Amino acid sequence: MSLNVTERLKIRSLSVERLRRRAVTFTLSSPLLRWRYAGNGADQILIVPQELRAADPSFWTEVTHGHFGLASEIADLKGASAFRVTPPSLAWERELHGFGWLRHLAATEEEEAATAARELVLEWIALKRLSQGIAYEPEVIARRLISWISQANMLLEGLDARSYTQIMSSMGQQIVALRTTWRNAPDGVPRMICLIALVLTGLSVSGHDRQLKEAEAALVTELKRQILDDGGHVSRSASVLSDLVLDLLPLGQCFSSRALPPPDEINTAIKKSLKFLRFMRLGDGMLARFNGVSTGSPAALATVLGYSSGELDLMPVAHSSGYARLERGSTIIVADVGSPPPLELSTQAQAGALSFEMTARHHLIFANGGFPGPADHDWDSVARATASHNTLCLAETSSSRLIRHDQLETMVDGLPIRGPDAVAFEFNNGPEQAQLIGNHDGYLKRYGLIHARRLALSANGDRLDGADSLEPPKGTLRLKQDLPYAIHFHLHPDCLCRLAGKGACRITLRDGETWLFTVAGDTAQLSIEESLFFVDSAGPRPGLQIVLRGTTFGQTEVGWSVHAERPNGGQT
């Protein structure tokens, strides 16, 4: 794909920044300067931070049966060590070397599991004497250090002197390696995790606090840059915030344990992130599936939100992140009204401009496809397409476009996304209804048309009226040939859907409640088609979607509505 001027300038800027970071890393890693980052010997863990992530004791049972399940993949060990088998995927290998799974072994409280944990750590140390490969990617080092420190009680208590020295010596070497290489971590969350780990090691490991202030300052800079005013992440993915909160909370506790004042920005970032997570949570207990949100657990999200102490004022609009929330009665709608994030942070961004998700009570009705899990990368491009979202798709093309450019893909470690350049919206949270009006220019350069959408949720939440239009930005336009459009309404796989006469269909929720969907006039034809829900833990799950299809000559509007039905067939 050809690049525009802005993208070419961005590549040049990213390339210069990448070279600068590599040069700094190379310089600091040299024998002449590397001593600067060495500690006085990592001979003691001063503080063991609390492990806040949920643990699964059944992991140990699986290990005893020769299976090592990570990143939605299971490796059959066949009697060998997990470090000696062929990794089933890169994601699995990164999780293996990140050692986050140690918490599952600790949760068993069985000495046999603890012994196995210590043996695996010592085996890793024996095998990884060369500082290269996936095990020494900066983010993987960071995750490993956090895990080892968090599980220090299990790993170090009662250990013989030789093994104790091996683990602490390795930890000291890894701290030095991370201090000299963290700048090479990909932008976004990976870089943040590296800095969290460096601050944690400065607080928790004896002899390694000389660079604590430097790490603090770098972390504060990243927090200010990556956490937006409304609490969203600069990548526009809500799912990354849960993990960040679980890493930042123990960090604040470690400052208190050392009688040191934590930077104000840590607590501010936590509060803002929790507020945004609350904003993005639908009635089913899950985060709305936009821009990289994949499989998750309602219980895990509830646990994270539990750290807010109930101090979460619900905002109707997240302006900086580009999302709006309509809530009336027991119905919640979250809509995407933002442009894609910066190119370097857009490798999981999706072409879902003006798409929305909707729940009634705890039932998910309209659901975007979401982002596939780590074991389903073959579906990434499909899941990112506009057609996998609850919005209008023109001429079977997406409102955003994937940028296939070898140099750029290498620099950002994935496929970035382009457009829409402008997404505008108005939100009115009135007493009679909550109304959202928005438009985007994702089809303007190719077809000369603007897509506009209007959503109005009734006061009791039992009726949603919508309208989608295509028109030029000003004046009138007659296309040389009519263009096909499709307005997609993907249903959660638990929903059933049947035609209910011309231009109407009935949606049945899991508990038997029904909602009637209708399209106004004859502009578009209603059909029920197959769909895919990508965020099921078992992989892409088949479902149904309501699709309104038609053609536009340059100016078209399609009205539609969906309302809850009473048991006797009337509208509530």
Buried (B, 14 or more C-beta within 10 A) or exposed (E): EEBEEEBEEBBEEBEEBBEEBEEBBEEBBEEEEBEEBBBEBBBEBBBBBEBBBEBBBEBBEBBEEEBBBBBBBBBEBEEEEBBEBEBBBEBBBBBBBBBBBBBBBBBBEEEEBBEBBBEBBBBBBEEBEEBEEEBBBBBBBBBBBBBBBBBBEBBBEEBEEEBBBBBBBBBBBBBBBBBBBBBBBBBBBBBBBBBBBBBBBBBBBBBBBEBBEBBBEBBBEBBEEBBBEBBBBBBBBBBBBBBBBBBBBBBBBBBEBBEEEBBEBBBBBBBBBBBBBBBBBBBBBBBBBBBBBBBBEBEBBEBBBEEBEEEBEEBBBBBBBBBBBBBBBBBBBBBBBBBBBBBBBBBBBBBBBBBBBBBBBBBBBBBBBBBBBBBBBEBBEBBBBBBBBBBBBBBEBBBBBBBEBEEBBEBBEBBBBBBBEEBBBEBEBEEEBBBBBBBBBBBBEBBBBBBBBBBBBBEEBBBBBBBBBBBBEEEEBEBEEBBEBBBBBBBBBBBBBEEBEEBEBBBBBEEEBBBBBBBBEEBBEBEBEEBBBBBBEEBBBEBBBBBBBBBBEBBBBBBBBBBBBEEEEEEB
